[in-house]
Amino acid sequence: MTRTFIMYSVGTTDDFNTERLYESGRIDIVCRCTLASLWISESIRKDTRFIVVLNSGKKAPVSIKFDGNKIVGIEPSENSIALVIKKALSSVKDKEWINVQSGVSVSRRSFQDLVKESKNIYILSQKGRRVSTFSSKDPTFILGDNKGIPKNEEILASKKGERVSLGNKTYLAFSVISVAHWILDQ
């Protein structure tokens, strides 16, 4: 089973300060979600991919894919992930995936491009059908950052998948990822 998380982010494609991620187009949220998607304690989830689409800044959109099965040399810290994101942003060219380092690639694919390419989609939304299990063998989870997913993007995703809810409360994006993993791990 391969688990894929696709995150719509208002994160910037412009240069940012790795020491002030909160002030850098909320790249801090992207880093936390990357950590929640791929790391368990001191190991990496080999069965998981995390793709973030950064949608603000001069180069937007930019998609960065982290493949747990191939990642080598990234420490499980926000700063380490932020440095990899900066490296990816300096390497992006077109819609073809370019390898940045082992397990990390970058593309100019949009959120819509990624949704159209995906199967077995679950949109993680407070407004969805409440779930405690996922029936798909290779699920693709769609989520937004602190600003959520724009309505037109969510409508497109809903045509290919279903909205599901993990509860009545609004959780932080990285917590939603952890809960989805927990459900699948059962």
N, C-alpha and C positions, 0 to 999 in steps of 0.2 A: 504494500500500500504506500502510495505517495501522497503526502498532504501538501497542498499549496495554499499559501495566503497571499492575496493581492490587496494591497493597501493604496487607496486614493489619499494623497497627501497634498496639503498646500505648502509643503516644504519647498525651499528655494533651490534653484539650480545655479544661483550666483555663488560667488565665493563666500565663505562663512568662517567665523572664528570658532575653532574646536574647543576653546576654553569657555565659550559663552553660547552653548547650543540652544538654550531657551530663547535667546535673543536672535538666533540665526534662522529665522523662518521655521521654527519648531522642528528642527532636525533632531532635537532631543527625543521627541515622540517616535520618530523613525528609528532611532537607535534602540530605544526601549522595546519597540515592537520586533525589531530584528533579533534582539536578545531573547525575548519571550518565545519567538517562533523556533529558534534553532538551538538554544542551549538548555541542557538539563544539568544542573550542578556543574560538574567539571567535564561534561562530555557534550558532543554535538548530536542532534537528532539527524541521523543519516537519511531518514525517510521524509524530510521536509524541505520545501522550497519557500522562500519569502521573496516577494517581488513588490517593490514600492514604486509608485509613479509620482514623481515630484512635478507639481503643476504650477509653480510660480517662478519668476525669474526670467532672465533673458533667453535661456536655452530650453525652456519648458515646451513640451513635456519630455521628461527623461525617466526611463524605467531602469531600475537597478535590481538585478536578480542575484540572490544568495542561495546557493545549492548546498544543503547540508551534507550531501553525499560526497562533495568534492572540496569542501572548505579546508584550507590548511593555512596556518599562520595568522589567524585573527584571534586576538584575545577577547574573552567575553566581557568587554567593557564598552561603555558609550563612546569614550574617546577613541578607542581602537576602531570601532565601526565608523565613526565620523571621519576618521582619516581615510578609510577605504572608500567612503562615499565621495570625499573630495577627489580621490584618485580616479574614481569612475567618472565623475563630472568632467574631469580634464581629458578623458579618453573618448567620450561619446562622439559619434559621427552621424550615423543614420539609423534606419529602422532595423538593421541587421545587428544581432547580438555580437558584441566585441568582448573577448575575454580580458578582464582587467588584472586578475590574479586567480589563483586556483580557487574555484568555486564561486567567483564573482564575475558577472558580466553586465554590460550596459547597452542600452538601445534608446532610440527616440520613439519607441512604440508608445502609443497613448493608452490610457485606461480602456477606452473603447476597443482598441486593437486587441488588448489582452483578454478582455471579456469575450470577444468574438472567437478567439482561439481556444477558449477554455470549455471544459465539460464538467458535469456534476457540480454545478454552482450552488452554493449556499450564501446568501447575503446576510451577514450578521447585523441584525437590526432589532431595535426594541419593539418595533411594530410587527414583527414576524410571528409565525406559528411557534409556540413554545416547544422546545425540543430537549430531550435528555439523551438521545442517541442520534447518530447519523447513519443512514443506510447505504451510503455510497462507498465503494471500494477505494476510489482515488478522489477524495473531495477537494474542491477548490472553494476556499472561503474568501468572500469579498468583504472588506471593511474600510471604514474611513478613519481619519485622524480626529483630533479634537473639533474640527469643523464639520465632520461627517462627509457623506458622499453627496455631491450636487444632485438635485432631483432628476435631471435628464440622464445622468450617468446611472443612477439607481434604477430608473425605469428600463434602460437598456439591459442591465444585469438581471432584472426581474423577468424579462422575457426569456432568458436562458436558464434561469434557476428559480429558487424560491427563497423568500425572506424567512429567516428563522431567528428566534429570540432565545437568549440564555436566561431571561428573567425580566422582572418588572423595573429593575433599577438600571440607570445608565452607568456602565462601567467604563473605566479607562481602556483604551484600545489594547494595550499590552495585557491587561487582565482578561479581556475577552479571548485573546489568543490562548492564554494559559488554560482557561476553562474549556475551550474547544479541544485542546490537546488532552486535557484530563478526561473528557467524555470519550474521546477516541481510544485512550489508553486502557479504558475499563475492559 
